[in-house]
Amino acid sequence: MKLVDTNVLIYAVDEQSKQHQAAKGWLDNSLSGQISVGFAWQALLGFVRISTHAAIFSEPLSHSEAMNYVDLWLGARSAHLLHPGATHSQIMRECLDEVGQGGAIASDAHLAALAKEHKATVVTFDSDFARFPGIRWERPWADSSA
């Protein structure tokens, strides 16, 4: 199971990004391949929030366009919407304790906890996930054989 971070979703859609080809290639290959691709609402909502924000993009998506992407991704046969389990709060606390801080890292700790619960590998361009012991993470590559 691969758990997709927000930045991969944004770069997959943002043709101006230098990570666009890698993100789009990985996401397209993975969603049409044999691996399970996990999505968290946090990452999907982050995509909608950022991709529709005029202060971030000179040509932001409309909310309808952003939600069309969400629907497309969730509609793929290999896509799974991952939910926190009964021990999520404790696992997230442990993740935060391991890095010794909250703040901006709290969102990453949530995804790390979700990855731990579902035995998933986080797919991200954010190396902060290396700070969570025991959490597997990798960068997406366009030539990924999913």
N, C-alpha and C positions, 0 to 999 in steps of 0.2 A: 504494500500500500504506500502510495506517495501522497503526502499532504501538501497542497499548494499554498504558498504564501501570497499575500496581496501584491507584492512587487512583481511577481511573475505574471499575474493577470494584467496589471497595468502595462508592463512592457510588451506583452503579447498583443496589445491593442494599439499602443503608442508607436506609430511608424517612425517617429522622429528620434526615438530612443536608440542608443547604441546597442542596447541589449534586446532590441525588438526581434531580430532574426532568431536568436537563441531561444528566447521565451516563447515566441509564436511556434517555432519549429517543435520545441519540446512539448508544448501543450497540445498542439494538433496531433503529433505522433502518439502521445500518451493516451489521449482521449479516443483515438481510433485503434489503439493497440490492445495488448493482452494484459496489461497491468491495471490494477485498481487505482483510481485517482480520487483522493479524498478532498472534499471542500469543507471549510468551516464557514459558518455565517459571518464570523468576524472578518475573514479575508474577503468574502464576497461583498459585504457592506463597505469595507475599506476601499475596494475597487470602485463601487458606485460613488462613494463620497469623493474620492480623489479624481476620478475620470470625468466627473461632471462639474468640477470646481474651476470657475473662470480665472481665479487668481493663480492657479497652478498650470493650466493649459490655455494656450492662446485660442485653441479651437476645441473646447471641452465637448464631450458627448452630451446629448440630451439625457434626461433620466430614463426615457423610454429606450434609447439606444443602449445605455448601460445595462438596463434590466434585460434587454434582448440577449446580450452576451451571457448574463447570468443564467438565463433560461436555456440557452444553447449549451453551455458547459454542463449544467445539471442534467440536461436531457441525454447526454452521451451514455452509451451502454456501460462504459467502464467507470462512470462517475458515481460517487457515493457522498452523501451529505453526512458528515461526522458530527456526532453530538457528545457533549461531556457526559461522563458516567457519574455514578454515585460518589466516587472518590476523587473527582476532578479537583475540588477545592483543596484537598490535602496534597495532591500531586503538584498543583500550581504553587502552593505555599512552599513545597520542597524545592521547586525550580527557582523561585524567588530567593529562598534562603541560600541556595547554592551560589547564586551570583551576588548576593549580599545587597540587593537594592530593588527598588520598585520603579516608579516613574515610567519613562518611555519603554522600558524593557518588559513591563507588565503584559503588553499585548503579545510579545514574543513568548513570554512564559505561559500564556494561555495556549498558544499553538504548540509549544513544547509539551505541555501536559497532555493535550489532545493526542499528539503523536505518540507519547508514551502509552496512553490508554489503548490506542488502536494499533500499537506496534508498527507505526508508520515512519517513513523517512520524510523529513520536511524538505521541500524543493523551494529554494530561495536564492536570491542574490545577496542576502544579508548574512554576513559572517558572524553576527552576534549569536547565532544559534550554536556556535562552537563553545560558547560560555556555559552551556547547559550540559553537565556531565551525563553521559548515557543517551543523549539525543542524537540520532543519526540525521544528518542533513547533507544536501548536495546542491550544486549549482545546475541549472538546466542547460542542456546543450542541444542545439538544433538537430544534430545528427543522432540524437538519442534513439536507440532501438527499443521501443516500448512494446 
